[in-house]
């Protein structure tokens, strides 16, 4: 037993490095989805956009995310996880440059969609890869690194946005080379995209993908050197387990998700997790918070600072989630997170019910509606928003992606993860696109809707979500056929 532990400890460096590289896709995922936050107002002003078009230009990336998530599993199943990461990095790079040099709203939508395809692919590839190379005993913490990378990416987008806006004295002001600060916000993503692509070339392929392609010798080497399985016989037994559960004869198809004409119960659970993670409105905080806080009287530089503080709390909460996930499991923290999120969101609804509206003439001579929150409701709204972010960051943020990576059996993992991720991004698109109109109708309605969704997610977790703590991926086969 002690010899096995020493061997496993010796593989920590190897598995940690490749997991960190894979998780770097999460950094770009977070950066790409959040960088638009600092550019919403200047884009709306420069291209003279109404609420509907403004919302669509922000959420257009999510159309690409749906496509990337849906096809990412198929692509990674066909060319391998490693090559798929390189493709995603290329899309991130192209999108960053394209968004920074746009001429109008339509080419902005195009380039945002291209970047969205990269985000969608990363959301499928990284969790699957991390789950497939991680020892079961570490899989919770290692899988949660993907979400940590996402929130760090969100944080860095907030920091870089604030930095560029501060240097230029405003996001709409000219910065370098005759380009406005908001354009540099987008183009700054090209640097980490290039780094991600180069690093992806340095990591090995997933052993489960290699077995699916009959490359058992290569898979055996990775299982021994990275996953930490000791002994020739143990490695051979593991390969047999993989072969027993994986679909070797043909690439995975949508029809593999059905049994007797009905969708597998475990796939329904995955879709439910994916949808509820977005219906609580988390990305409204990251896409629109700067604009939202400005709308209630907070100056642009202070609103950007609030975003930095919120994303910092998100990182700290995610670290807490990583520390507890392999000790207390997934299911109970998800339930607790649902309760905390519901409390924060419903309190935000109460706070905004105290808001007052007034019409003022802006600098262009147009009437503009200003929303203000009298004290102490402004502070209550801000604290409630951060309580919500903490509840999400410590539970639903990391655990949803972790569970999608580990809950499906080998023979359907790529396509099932792709379908669930597509639902996640589709829900994200729906919620993010509708928020400007919902906000114009009533912020109370918007946050009450998110709060009620959080309460429903609590019931969903307690009734249907299984516990996957410390279970080998090959043991998930029985769950695919069982009634949840």
Phi, psi and omega in degrees: 000316180294326178296318179298320180295319178297321180294317181297320179297326181290340180266359182301314182300317182294310183290324180297319182296311184289329176292320178297320178296314179298320181292340179300334173298328175293325177301313179291324174307306181294317181298313184295320182285334185260340186297332181294340182306313182285349184255354184303307184296309180295327177294316180299321180287315185294321183259008175052061185260144172276182184298317182296310181291326177297315178297321181291321180296326177287315187270359182300329177302332184289337173296315176297324179298318178299312180297316180295320179292319183292321182266343183300319178296319180293316180296314181293331178286334182270315185254351181104155182295318185297310181295325178296325176297319179297319178299315180298318180299321178297318179295320177301314183297311181298317181296319182300314180291316181299316181295326181287339184246021184294152178257338183198181186290330184287320176286335173297315179300319180298309183291327175295324179293320177301313177297325179297324177300319177297318178298314180299319178297315180299324182292339178265313188293310187298310179300319180296313181298313182298317179296326185280338180255353185268137171299145185304323184292337180253355193299326180298309181291318181293320178295327180288344177298333178298314178292324176300318178296323178298311184289330174293321176298319176298316179298314182293327175296318179295318180295313182294322177299314180296321181295310180297317180295323180291317180296320183272357184064033178144142182297333182270356183273155180292138180246276181235151175055030178075011181254142180291161182300323183294332177291321178292332175302314179293313187291339180297340180290342182298327182294305178295333177296318178295317179298317180300315180298319180292318180293325181299332180287348186264356185254155182282165178283158178296133179297328180289326175293318181298318178297322180295340179254012177076013180265066186293326180295316178295320179295320180298320180296319180288322178299325180280313187279329185253305184290332174093025178276125187262134174095140181300318182293322180293320178295317180298320179295321179295319178297322177296321177298317180295316180297327181293328187252352186262151178271097185272328190293326184210157178294154185292143182231163180302324183295340178292344181277356185249143175233118181061033179082001180242144179295137180304140179305320182294331178290321176300319179296317178299318178296319179299314177301316183295318182289314182295329179299331180265330183290348174280354172083023184301321185282347171297321178297318185274334179274323191240002189298321180299313178296321182297312182291328174296324182295335179258023169100005179270133181296158184304313182294325178288323178296320176294324177294319177301320178297320178297316180297316180297316180290331175295316177297325178298319178296312181299319179295320179296321177298319176301316178300318180297321182291331185261343192299321181272358177261315184251355178091195185252320193293309183295314176301324177300317179296316178298317178300320178300318180295317180295316179298317180299318180298313181296317183291316180293327175292326174297320178298318178296317181299315182287345174290345179266002184290152175241149181243144176215151180256132179229160176269121182278184184295343180265003179084011180260151175287134182226134180274127180250127177260132178231146177248114179293150178290142008265015189293331176298314178292322178299318179298317181294315179295318180297320178299319180286329173298317177301313181297320178296315179299320179289312186297328182275349186224280187297329179301296182282326190286328180297310180294322177300312183293323177297328180284336188243347189274341182268143176292158186306319189290346178234005191302310186300311184286324179293318178296322178296317180295313180298318179294323177298319176296323178298313181288326176296318177294320177300315179299315181298311182295315183290322180292324185276344185301316180303319178290321178297322180293320178294325177290305180182122175294331177299314178299315183301308184286332174294321178299314179296320180296318178295322176300320178296321178295319178295323179296329177298314178297317180302314181297311184295330185269324191235338187280126180277162174270132182242009183303128172063015178268137176293146180301323180295340179278355183282351184302316183296327181294331181296333184260346185279155175280126182284000000 
